[in-house]
């Protein structure tokens, strides 16, 4: 019985492991998404400046 009790994870431990996995995944995509959004916004700003003046 004692051996079985040591191997059982609590809900909080499982939750922490899932949260760590989520945090590991996020940074991989973050920089590329920021670059994509920034480029899109800059493209809109550059394009609208000329056509809206007339």
C-alpha positions in Angstrom: 0.0 0.0 0.0 2.7 2.5 0.9 4.4 2.1 -2.6 1.1 2.8 -4.3 0.5 5.9 -2.2 3.8 7.4 -3.3 3.0 7.1 -7.0 -0.4 8.7 -6.9 -0.4 12.4 -8.0 -2.7 14.9 -6.6 -5.0 17.0 -8.8 -2.8 20.1 -8.1 0.4 18.3 -9.2 -1.3 17.2 -12.4 -2.6 20.7 -12.9 0.9 22.2 -12.4 2.4 19.8 -15.0 -0.2 20.8 -17.6 0.4 24.5 -16.9 4.1 24.0 -17.3 3.6 22.3 -20.6 1.4 25.1 -21.8 4.0 27.7 -20.8 6.7 25.8 -22.7 4.6 25.8 -25.8 3.8 29.5 -25.8 7.2 31.2 -26.3 7.9 29.1 -29.4 5.1 30.9 -31.3 5.0 34.3 -29.6 7.8 36.0 -31.5 6.6 35.0 -34.9 3.0 36.1 -34.1 4.2 39.5 -32.8 6.2 40.0 -36.0 3.2 39.1 -38.2 0.8 41.4 -36.4 3.3 44.3 -36.4 4.1 43.9 -40.1 0.3 43.8 -40.9 -0.3 47.0 -38.9 2.6 48.8 -40.4 1.4 47.7 -43.9 -2.1 49.1 -43.2 -0.7 52.4 -41.9 1.6 52.8 -44.9 -1.1 51.9 -47.4 -3.9 54.1 -46.0 -1.8 57.3 -45.8 -1.8 57.9 -49.5 -5.3 56.8 -50.5 -7.2 58.7 -47.7 -5.8 62.1 -48.5 -7.7 62.5 -51.8 
